[in-house]
Amino acid sequence: MANSVTNGQMFFILVLTVSSYTTIDIPKIVAQTAGRSGWMLILAFALVFGLAASMIVWLNNHFQGKVLFDYGQEIIGMVGSRVIVIYYLLMFILVGAYLKIRLVNFLSSNFLPKTPQAAMLAICVALFGFVSYHGVTNVARLFVLFGTLFLITTIALVTVMLSQGMSFNMESFVNPDEIKEFPSALIHFVFLFRGISVLFIIPFTQANRRAELASFGTLAFIGVLYIMIVEGTISILGINNTILYSDSFIEATKVTNIPIIERTDIFYLTVGLMSLFAGMIIVFLGTLEFACRLFPQISRLIMTIITSVILYALSVLALGINNVTEVMDKIAPYLTLVGSVIIPAILVALTKIRKLGGSTEGGT
């Protein structure tokens, strides 16, 4: 099954994967941990994760036509490659269950309060499995549509919010007292840029020659988008109310006036579901791709069914556990840091050492 993407499709994959649910969460997280000066941390993390994404893309370009499971064997051997792929597989399963819980809670709160959550999970898992079965290329084409609508709606709405909000709510942009709290806020910003490790499941071709720069630019763009969302929310609600509300961005949209739209919040929630669904799809796809590599003797269809059953069972089980989302909120940043930054950096370093060693041997 063909699994190549263009740089443009990669842009939408990264935008929708990284921003899944984050657009709703980020104003409260930033306001609560870093205050009005949080934009600096957003920008810094966008650049750091932009470099991390570039490292993954560099690996994919260095071993064109291959994915992590394949070229990992050339870098660290069969056993090391399997260990890393198993880590990503387990990470994707955990994050997949976590995001599905958040999705059904979101649907229950805003759209389907009387529908059993287990039934919603079954429908969602079946839908995501069906889409993921058709491979990276088809998912990427779908993401172009989802991503275009999502970005147009989000940017337009935030622009209106900034124009209608109170500028004094955003002052001051640089507060020394808030900057002193940055060290304790760092871990909370890591999970805002989760998901770039999904690039490991995409084999690159000659068409992706400039993908390193494209991936770095995409993360920088996401950082600017996050800043707009945070500043737009604070300008409408003020810093204290932004901290008070769990879904402060949605609360801010309720009081944003767009003449042709009666309920701005419902309109955005409807479009925003695209980002949530996209996040679920890409996590399912990542789980499926890693599983198919580890167990090549099992057909893709059977593996899709197995993955669906596992994700559904874990999600239903997690629904019955108190504070499960709070626990995941605590451990997910560390999973992201290892999977998105540390492992790619180690693989890039080993590849360059291996290449340098080969050049030295050739010279002698």
Steps between C-alpha positions, in 0.01 A plus 500: 500500500650833391584719796665814365390860557587840361646780710164678483320195634764469772416857605136410563590171670721686747254784558205271571702246698674751725197723553251220570299622800783742589320802356234452770745437784786733429367838628438362850829310511705800390317753717518278807867403472668796328252789500500768232867434431422143390529594134879489539492139616262406219738648244804336661336157508379540142859553390632210710239259367555645153860385526382163631264460204786593267712224653232240432456629145877496448504132597211424264677680217833334577332159471251577224229243442542359851334561836637483855466123534707448183778754534515456877649156433780661299573749779465295821432145386191280498455480878547874557262582216232271641537649849451853365203401283339321795544819704322703233230236464423505873519879508252531214264252666506692828459839332230355274295381798556832678387709204195280441392554861535874456309481173200318645498732801502793259215351296300422814540853634421686181299285257383159625432514874258202497703267280692225687873570486580138420278523191673820389837333547394202287388726215812717519743206511327332205514824300865571580594141425328512161682819401839383633475168317537685169850623583700818547449640152121490514498638854727785384254592224217509752707716732546763229123549495459488878801722556395767253156538656642487853766765440272739310239481776744524790708786359190696398338453842814593694547809284146613588567426868814714496311784333213487752704431814652749740868565432569586865407141592814386318738744668774462592656269243821463701463465876820427699302336780336261254832425331637384836232228496603367158711206633199347675285560190728325251361146535144628440601633158652176373169324437374802303730388219436126517463284194797583276626142542225398257747608230685174568227302319535697174760384244638797308590534132686744278192724518581564868847646445416826682288337767741593783436869446128437442463308828686768697285771344184302580584483871582872499161564338329289767676706766368825348151348477516402868606852597208647306257264675638577846512877447154501341354312796670723758390814316136386525489340846793655683776300666300394808199365309732326254645310795157441653332322207615151399413565134573872505541529123147368449372738770665787316334403172158519669535876545664562164258669264488393137178640344428212263551234771256481790703262720869547431599235753281230342630595156861468612437179694354345186802593290737432788387138502705462182817559699389258771408230247826557314695449821319172563557381144873573496556331838308194379700506177830523688400208722397295197815574298735409786300185575506392135879540494545296817263224385533482119351151492160643600297663222427872523126435525538262793747736668251787457234293678742402778608863547137611512415243768802593713436875480130456570560270797762731653281806450194336660715378788649847548153656508436311824820622667482819702744777407645302209531813285684679782747212523557508124543877510792442737680222312421599139754787487781260589384249237495786248845625599655156457316414178521838326838635610732255675464193275521702172809684631671171590417346161628805311823502704559128441427537128750784465762307699439195283527712186818665625646162586420372152662804340814454713528135405452590136775761523746255646 
